[in-house]
Amino acid sequence: MSVDDSAQLKMRSSKGKPITAPDTLGSAGEQGHTSVNATSSKEADSSVSSSESESRRASKVSGWVKNSSKYAFLVVVALSFITRYWLIWDPAQVVFDEVHFGKFASYYLRREYYFDVHPPLAKMLIALGGWLIGYDGHFLFEKIGMDYMSNGVPYIMLRAWVALFGFAIPPLVYMIMAESGYSVAAATLAALLVTFDNALVTQGRLILLDNIMIYFMLAAVYSYVRFFKLRYKAFSTQWWTWLLSTGAMLGCVVSCKLVGLFTIMLVGMAVLYDLWRIIDIRRGTTMFDFCRHFVARAFALIVVPFMLYLSFFYIHFALLTHTGPGDAYHTSKFQMQLIDSPMTKSSFDIHYGDQIVFRHRDSAVYLDSNTGRYPLRYEDQRVSSQGQQVTGAKNLTSNSLWMIQPAKDQLGFQEFMARRDAGEDISDEDMDKWLVYHSDFVQLMHVNTSSILRTHDVASPLTPTNMEFTTVPLNGSVAVWEDTIWQINIDGADTNDTVLQTSSSFIRLVSKKHSVAMYTHKKKLPAWGHKHQEINGNKKPTENGNVWTIPLIHGRKASPEEQEEMKNKVAKMGFFEKYAELQGLMIKHNNALTSVHPFQSTPMSWPLLVRGISFWTNADARKQIYLLGNPVGWWLSSLSLLAYVISVVALELFNRRNITIVDGIIYRHFLRSGGFIAFAWFIHYFPFFLMGRSLFLHHYLPASIFAYMMIGATYQFFNFDEYQKFTLRHWNGKARALMPSTIAAALFATIIAAQVATFMFFAPLAYGTTSMTPEQIRGRMWMSTYDLHFQK
Amino acid sequence: MSTKKQQQQQQQQRQREQKDYGSFVAYPVARAPVATSVPYKRNEWLTSIDGPIVILLTLLCAFTRLYEIGKRAVVTWDESHFGKFGAYYINRTFYHDVHPPLAKMLIGFSEFLAGHNGTFTFKGEYPPYVNFRFMRCFTAIFGIGLAPLAYITCLQLNMQRKVCVLAALFVIFDNGLCVMSRFVLLDEPLLLFTAASLCSIAGFQNTRHRMFTCAWWRWLLLTGCSLGLVSSSKWVGFLAVALVGLYTIEELFNMYVDAMPLKTVARHFAARALGLIVVPFIIYVACFKIHFLILNRSGPGDATMPPTFQARLKGSPLGHQPFAVVYGSQLNLRSMCPGSGLLHSHPHAYPVGSQQQQITCYSHKDSNNDWIIVKPAGEEFNYTSEPLITVRDGDIVSLMHRSTKRMLHAHSAHLAPITTSDYEVTGYGKPEWKDKNNSWRIEIARETSSTSNGELHTITTMFRLRHVVTNCLLSAAAVKLPSWGFRQTEVSCSRENKLSSTTSLWVIERHINSRVPAEDLRHMIKGSFFSDFLRLNMEMARSNNALVPDRDKYNHLESSPWSWPLLIYPMRMLGSWKRGDIKYYEVGNPLLWWMSSLVCLLFPLQLFYYYVRKRRGLSSNWAPGEELHFWNGAKLLWGGWVLHYFPFYLMGRVTYIHHYLPALYFALLFLAFEIDHCCRRLFSRGTQDIVVLVWAIGAVAVFCWFAPLTFGYSGDIRELKNRQWLSTWNLYSDPYVM
């Protein structure tokens, strides 16, 4: 039997006054402590009629108990400010991912295009801070440990700006707990625990994305709680306000990091639960009503966030108008949209007979050959062909020049070349006959040694699975001839009339006979190969690493008129086309972030806080910043989640047999509000188990906030017998107690004291401002897996 | 007055039915129900009319399965594997395979009956002395059993008789099920036992009101037996176990929630634990016991098992070896960590670290596994003339690789290539070099023979090798090296002094020394059936996981699970596809595959629709009991389809289209079930008959259209080009060929 409609159940207190049951996310009819003016008329009447007696009773309560919620909130705000802003200027060096996010902010200020896997909002916000204080983006945050002072970066203001978001997190936790019908004690407990969490403090005071994302996440949850509490005043202005606010915050959180999708799922599940409640015939809703509810939510929680998400990308493109380091990730069409793109500066059609240069897209080396030969035997005893070396060189020299020749119609080509060499004036029409097209078969002649590029069935020096690249003299045998034919495959070209161009064409060079593509990778050849990169034939031609570009034609330069002409030729790209391309790349590269990082960790280890992340070290002063949660808080929160699940399962099993252990309303609040928190934790944590990319401890931070809230929820459940007496709202002036018992008070004090003490103990690692002796550092290794620096 | 009484009775009846609703129904019906559909009736168990129907269906099924069964007198499809495995039971030689033994033992039995003497290796044409027609008929019997079981299952799910017949016709006239039932394969027993599990759990469900009666017990035990048989045929059978398990959990939970006395709930639990856990487990174990009893000779699968097992096989060289190890003996050392193998070295260097010679563990027998145990360099000893000295606990020794003459070496200068917390182990140095890093201390961990006198013994002694200089332990933790190490197991020197783990335990598998007389070791070795059983199951799991897709091979056969319900990539069952070859094509009956997939995929929407209607108070047109009937049938059939289909997405191993057949069986029955359900709700009896007839004719017609590919087609395949219904089918042109 469903019990959805409990919110309408009224309970009689001993005094005979009607009071409303707290339910899923908070109380039904009553208002939150921050908004007083929207009291329903019925309640207003009752408060007027009994105001006299109540004021008398209220006078007995001492002032600070009456206003305890305000004081508690102020304490949380003050402590949050102190913990986040404490010595925020120290260290005056680049810390951990400030490398990335500081750099991205600089690019916004320089308006140069960059590429990143995260959506743009949080980075634009950081840049906004920089813009407001007049920072010009001259510093690029290249390495961890670079000095801010000597580089003239206004980092204090940048950090202080970002820390505003981190600073707002504990108060928001307090507000969510308060609105969800918890007591002052429980709300304060959760908020103070969050205030004194080392990981949140560390993250909250540096130029990083996570605290901005968490801020929006909590704002979305808070808005939804407010919205849900107004469910009996559907379609009122307030109802719309909070609904739209939820949508807007969801849009923001997902525009900070794609992890925001988890928050959307959380709200989505809560909405489904709500809709299922509304559709019940016993509630008297007509299908029309239901459709109104449905459409309102769909608009506010799907359309609004998505529009916001798109508009942030619109701003992103509007800001980043110049060419920059992110160009190379994109298609040539996209790159040509950027001002000063080399694509638009020098994009020529390539003709047979041109001397061209090949550059590898990913590693930016040039296809090079020199008179050196492969050694007969490699170190692993394999034998080579002893052919002429073909390598990937970092620097552009004349050894990188290759003449492109057709595989067919050699005679005509010779004639054409003879005319060209003789300096004859060849008509455009004749020239066009010798354009190189997509899927043409060509040969490549190395200009300096007059030999032809070839691959054959000999294992490559470093990669035995791939085929060796070498060259053969011009007049080779017929058997070799087949090895020297290459097909030009231009990426994205589907018809054979696409002309090969410098800069803008991304090509794969595929051997006609062996179907292997020219490939190179970061491995360096030994001394005999001048430490150049190895070039070989990859048997999977479609792989991404096989893409090359032709940056230039030897001796060809664009005149200013030509440049102008090229600029005008560029096809315009609409916003949606640009967005679709960028979004696809973001997802692709996010999934490809699989390279092993020394400080990555598995999701399984996060709730137990098995290991942290080294953010920054200073060997001279023996200082370090090490991202580590507050062990006491993390272990306690994991324990409280476990306690929640066990309690609910046990109580549910008893309930099913009609054995009541906990009073109905308290149990329901625990079940629903606690369930919401538990689900929020779950949905922000478990999806990481399914992710293939490398993961870090800070991915757990959003979930850890909900785990802290769960401490508050279980604390209340196990200590408070009568919720109504302690709920954190104006309660018609009636005496509100703070603590139900001395035990509860003692527990509260103990937990806070333990949390604060542990926080202080680990603070040197969170702030990185104090130097520590090896003994002190070893004393902080509560687990042998905390790999702190300077242990010796 | 009487009408009032009748109404009251009806009301009571309705209430009783509603109480029975189980978990599907959560809300009382708002308005008085007006039954519009054909009333629901519980079927009785095999009335007189059912006998002839079952016989007719069986005969019809026998025709489709047996028609021209011996047309192709060549080993076809996986007969090459399973026929060979069956022959091992005749030869009684031990082999290793990823599947449990029951179905293969049945094949072995059919070969025995067919008079096969075990000499045929199942390659190419069947020789005259192998009666392959009999073998195929024997396994086809399992496929034939599917039709009557489908009929009886549908009866138990209280479907109308005509729809039960329709369900059986679906099973009979599906080309995919049919063609896979015509060869010597494991699929037929698997399908039959899966169908039997479904049938018996449906019967059990149908007798739930007569708990603890004879019929109830009969169905419960039948379910247990079927589960035991299906999981002993292929591990996919565990999916049927999962279905029954989930069903039982739901049932017990409902009993608990319905305020049944806890004592009765406990009785129910105990009965089910006996019937559904103990009985299947006994059958599963018994199959392995018989497997071990039959295969008592040394054979191709020896190396996967520990030496204590190998030595007990007849004809194994391990049974007769020198017992006590002396200096100068030639040894093969096996790591006790399952999946590691024998200590191995070969003339290839590590590409990383010290770049000295590789030391690995290799799972096959090979001359590069031979090591000679010697005294550390510096101690003069003549291994051919001086008196024999036994190797004892605590001795410091060196191990020399026999073919490369390198010493087993470890050093703290480099870390192991994969397990970077350990030191690297290499083959380095010549026997005469006085290198301290070649010295290892013997630490005996356990002696299983009765003579535990501190000496190192063949097979019965488990010991560790501790590196003297760095104090690390030689270990192999089943970690695979990359291609430069030929995907063999990494050997490292572990700095963690973990004495509880098996990774650093070694045992001597082979011992050769011409100066020491060989003894019969078999009486010294204690083996227990259960440890063999567990070990074999672990090895099966390991080889199963190793069946990862190899993209260069077989990719015209493999298909991913998403393509199965839509029949996107059917499979050629033989490589040669020329005119004159008898060609079989594993393509299902497209009508049945597509419609059953549609029904299965849309079912969640249907359920959602019914839930919403109920929530809106619109469900009053359900006949009494119809809702319960719908939910009870759907959860078994649709749940069975889900459980037999979606787990394949999680499997890393190669998947083929015939893996879908068990799920297809559930889907076909579910299709019939939905036809029944919709007919009852929508049509009058006359219209229902027409609908059923149209379905039956459609299924048979499509079957006949594809029959040439099912019964074997020897003409030019281009003549059948009208059978190519999707462009992805490789009926006459193979799109995979480059």
Boltz contact constraints between the chains, C-beta under 6 A:
constraints:
  - contact:
      token1: [A, 279]
      token2: [B, 615]
      max_distance: 6.0
  - contact:
      token1: [A, 280]
      token2: [B, 615]
      max_distance: 6.0
  - contact:
      token1: [A, 281]
      token2: [B, 616]
      max_distance: 6.0
  - contact:
      token1: [A, 281]
      token2: [B, 617]
      max_distance: 6.0
  - contact:
      token1: [A, 656]
      token2: [B, 257]
      max_distance: 6.0
